[in-house]
Amino acid sequence: MVEKLLEKLQENKYVLWILILTITIIWGYAWVLMKESLHYMGPFAFSSFRFGIGAVTLLLMVFFLKVGFPPRESWKHLIVVGLLQTAIVFLLVMFALKFVDAGKTSVLLYSMPIWSSILAVKFLHEKITPAKLAGLLIGMLGLLAILGGDIWMGQDVHVIFGELLIIIAAISWGISNVYYRIHVQHLSKLQATAFQMLFGTIVIFFVTLFMEWGEPIQLNADSVYYILFTGILASALCFFVWFVIISVVDMVTATLSTLLVPLFGLLFSSFLLNETMSFSMMIGFMLIITGITVAQLKQPRRV
């Protein structure tokens, strides 16, 4: 089934780009729902519901597509990826959303390619080209513009703390990408995604029990919609389709297309949550986007 889908995507590039656009819109919109969910439950409880449903959906796909279980020797690595990519990233991000706007959160988290590039030089022995170095420096300036602008404008200390948590989450995501490349890349993409999410969800569940035991949870039409949308669509199906897509397009195109996510995150949070962008936020966003784009540029071949 997956092979047939790959063949059709390779034949029809328009469908491919429609899928990329659809996924990035869904991920951008999901930031609004993540922020709104905090009106009905704690950040960790929402993450438990979201990724619990996401993991179950992916495991059902693994079962029906007959992908099978990963080999035993890979389980410890999937646990590490689940801890870094699902548990740490979204525990920190959801907690930070209590203080930081959804749009700004999406921008800071999607600084991840900057950290991945730095770590890839050290652990994957990738060369630090002039384009990568320039991109990293520009991206760092973008992060400093956002943080420095908020400090200069006298933002609440909780906002600054939340922004630092999001940057730590972006670093954790970058570490997980490198660890994935070293230890887990040989596995089926669906298999790896499903089981890392399962292990990460288990960690989130225990953190929820420890940190939010006894806190009220309101399950109504709105909150259930937030959980189902982010769990089934944004966490499970979109990741599955995304891994199918990156099997067809090159990684540079894939990385650059993810930059649409914070853009849509900013647009949706502006229209639906009435969030406003400060001047430093706009400058920081443009610098981060520019930095990641420059870092992805390939050096021209010498004749």
C-alpha positions in Angstrom: 0.0 0.0 0.0 2.8 2.4 1.0 4.8 1.5 -2.1 1.8 2.3 -4.4 1.3 5.6 -2.7 5.0 6.5 -3.2 4.7 5.6 -6.9 1.6 7.9 -7.3 3.3 10.8 -5.5 6.4 10.5 -7.7 4.2 10.6 -10.8 2.1 13.5 -9.7 4.1 16.4 -8.1 0.9 18.5 -7.7 -0.6 16.0 -5.3 2.7 15.9 -3.4 2.8 19.7 -2.9 -0.9 19.7 -2.0 -0.1 17.1 0.7 2.8 19.2 2.0 0.7 22.3 2.2 -2.1 20.4 3.9 0.2 19.0 6.6 1.9 22.3 7.3 -1.5 24.0 7.6 -2.7 21.3 10.1 0.4 21.6 12.1 0.2 25.4 12.1 -3.5 25.3 13.2 -2.7 22.8 15.9 -0.7 25.4 17.9 -4.0 27.3 18.4 -5.7 24.2 19.7 -2.8 23.4 22.0 -3.0 26.9 23.5 -6.8 26.8 23.8 -6.7 23.3 25.5 -5.2 24.9 28.6 -8.6 26.4 29.4 -9.9 22.9 30.1 -7.0 20.9 31.6 -3.4 21.0 32.6 -0.7 21.0 29.9 0.5 17.5 30.8 -2.9 16.0 30.9 -3.6 17.3 27.4 -0.3 15.9 26.1 -1.2 12.5 27.7 -4.6 12.5 25.9 -3.1 13.8 22.6 -0.2 11.4 22.3 -2.1 8.5 23.8 -4.6 8.7 21.0 -1.9 9.4 18.5 0.1 6.4 19.5 -2.9 4.1 19.4 -3.8 5.4 15.9 -0.2 4.7 14.7 -0.1 1.3 16.3 -3.4 0.4 14.6 -1.8 1.5 11.3 1.2 -0.7 12.0 -1.1 -3.7 12.7 -3.4 -3.2 9.6 -0.4 -2.5 7.3 1.4 -5.5 8.7 4.6 -3.6 9.5 5.4 -5.7 12.6 7.3 -5.0 15.7 10.8 -3.4 15.7 13.7 -5.8 16.6 14.4 -6.1 20.3 17.8 -4.4 20.0 16.1 -1.3 18.7 13.7 -0.8 21.6 16.3 1.0 23.8 17.0 3.4 21.0 13.3 4.0 20.4 12.8 4.7 24.1 15.5 7.4 23.9 14.0 8.9 20.8 10.5 8.9 22.4 12.0 10.6 25.5 13.7 13.3 23.5 11.3 13.9 20.7 7.8 13.3 22.2 8.1 13.5 26.0 10.7 16.3 26.6 9.7 18.4 23.6 6.0 18.5 24.3 6.1 18.5 28.1 8.3 21.6 27.9 6.3 23.2 25.1 2.9 22.6 26.6 4.0 24.0 30.0 5.6 27.0 28.2 2.3 27.7 26.4 0.9 28.8 29.8 3.0 31.9 29.5 4.0 32.3 25.8 1.9 33.1 22.8 1.2 30.2 20.5 2.6 31.9 17.4 5.9 32.8 19.2 6.1 29.2 20.6 5.9 27.7 17.1 8.7 30.1 15.8 11.0 29.3 18.7 10.5 25.5 18.5 11.1 25.5 14.7 14.6 26.8 15.4 15.3 23.1 15.7 17.2 22.8 12.3 19.8 25.2 13.7 20.5 22.9 16.6 20.4 19.8 14.4 23.0 21.4 12.1 25.3 22.1 15.0 25.0 18.6 16.5 25.4 17.0 13.0 28.8 18.6 12.7 29.9 17.0 16.0 28.2 13.6 15.9 27.5 12.9 12.2 30.8 14.4 11.0 29.0 16.7 8.6 31.1 19.5 7.2 30.4 23.0 8.4 30.2 24.8 5.0 30.3 28.6 4.8 26.5 28.6 4.0 25.8 26.5 7.2 28.0 28.7 9.3 26.3 31.9 8.0 22.9 30.3 8.4 23.6 29.3 12.0 24.8 32.8 12.9 21.8 34.4 11.3 19.5 32.0 13.1 21.1 32.7 16.4 20.7 36.4 15.9 17.0 35.7 15.4 16.7 33.9 18.7 18.6 36.7 20.4 16.3 39.3 18.8 13.2 37.6 20.2 14.6 36.9 23.7 16.5 40.2 23.9 13.5 42.2 22.6 11.3 40.7 25.3 13.9 41.4 28.0 14.4 44.9 26.7 10.7 45.5 26.7 10.4 44.3 30.3 8.4 41.2 29.6 7.2 39.2 32.6 9.8 36.8 33.9 7.5 33.9 33.3 7.4 34.7 29.6 11.2 34.7 29.4 11.3 31.4 31.4 8.8 29.9 29.0 10.8 31.0 25.9 13.9 29.4 27.4 12.0 26.1 27.9 10.9 26.2 24.3 14.5 26.6 23.1 15.5 23.7 25.3 12.7 21.7 23.6 14.1 22.7 20.2 17.5 21.5 21.3 16.0 18.2 22.5 14.3 17.8 19.2 17.6 18.4 17.4 19.4 15.8 19.6 16.6 13.3 18.8 17.1 13.8 15.0 20.8 13.1 15.3 20.2 10.1 17.6 17.6 8.8 15.1 20.1 9.1 12.2 22.7 7.1 14.2 20.6 4.3 15.8 17.1 4.1 14.3 17.2 5.1 10.6 17.2 1.5 9.4 13.7 0.9 10.8 10.5 1.5 8.9 9.5 5.1 9.3 5.9 4.2 10.4 7.3 1.6 12.8 9.8 4.0 14.4 7.3 6.8 14.7 4.6 4.6 16.3 6.9 3.1 18.9 8.8 6.2 19.8 5.5 7.9 20.3 4.3 5.0 22.5 7.3 5.2 24.7 7.2 9.0 24.9 3.5 8.9 25.8 4.3 6.5 28.7 6.7 9.0 30.1 4.2 11.9 29.7 1.5 9.8 31.4 3.7 9.2 34.5 4.7 12.9 34.6 1.0 13.8 34.4 0.1 11.5 37.3 3.0 13.0 39.4 2.5 16.7 38.5 -1.3 17.1 37.9 -2.9 14.4 40.0 -6.3 15.7 41.3 -6.4 18.8 38.9 -9.7 19.2 37.1 -10.2 18.0 33.5 -13.1 19.3 31.5 -14.2 17.0 28.7 -16.7 18.8 26.5 -17.2 19.3 22.8 -14.3 21.8 22.5 -11.7 20.0 24.5 -12.5 16.6 22.9 -12.2 18.2 19.5 -8.8 19.6 20.5 -7.6 16.2 21.6 -8.9 14.3 18.6 -7.6 16.8 16.1 -4.1 17.1 17.5 -4.0 13.4 18.4 -5.3 11.7 15.2 -4.6 14.3 12.5 -1.6 16.4 13.7 0.2 13.6 15.6 -0.6 10.4 13.8 -1.8 10.8 10.3 0.3 13.8 9.4 3.5 12.2 10.7 2.7 9.1 8.6 2.1 11.1 5.5 5.1 13.2 6.2 7.4 10.2 6.4 5.9 9.0 3.1 6.7 12.5 1.6 10.3 12.6 2.7 10.8 9.3 1.0 10.0 11.1 -2.3 11.5 14.6 -1.9 15.0 15.5 -0.9 15.8 16.6 2.6 16.5 20.2 1.7 13.1 20.6 0.2 11.5 18.8 3.2 13.3 21.0 5.7 12.5 24.2 4.0 8.8 23.2 3.7 8.6 22.8 7.5 9.2 26.5 7.7 5.6 27.0 6.6 4.5 25.6 10.0 5.6 28.6 12.2 4.3 30.9 9.4 0.8 29.3 9.6 1.2 29.2 13.4 1.6 32.9 13.5 -1.2 33.6 11.1 -3.7 31.3 12.9 -2.8 32.6 16.3 -3.1 36.2 15.1 -6.6 35.7 13.5 -8.0 33.2 16.0 -6.4 34.2 19.3 -5.8 37.9 18.6 -2.1 37.5 19.3 0.0 40.5 18.2 3.6 40.4 16.9 6.1 42.8 18.4 8.8 44.4 16.2 11.5 42.2 17.7 9.3 39.1 17.1 8.9 40.0 13.4 12.7 40.6 13.1 13.5 37.4 15.0 11.1 35.3 12.9 12.6 36.6 9.6 16.2 36.0 10.8 15.4 32.4 11.9 13.7 31.6 8.6 16.6 33.2 6.6 19.2 31.4 8.7 17.6 28.0 8.2 17.2 28.7 4.5 20.8 29.8 4.0 22.1 26.8 6.0 20.3 24.5 3.5 22.0 26.0 0.5 24.3 23.7 -1.3 27.8 24.8 -2.3 28.3 25.1 -6.1 30.5 22.4 -7.5 33.9 23.4 -8.6 34.8 22.7 -12.2 
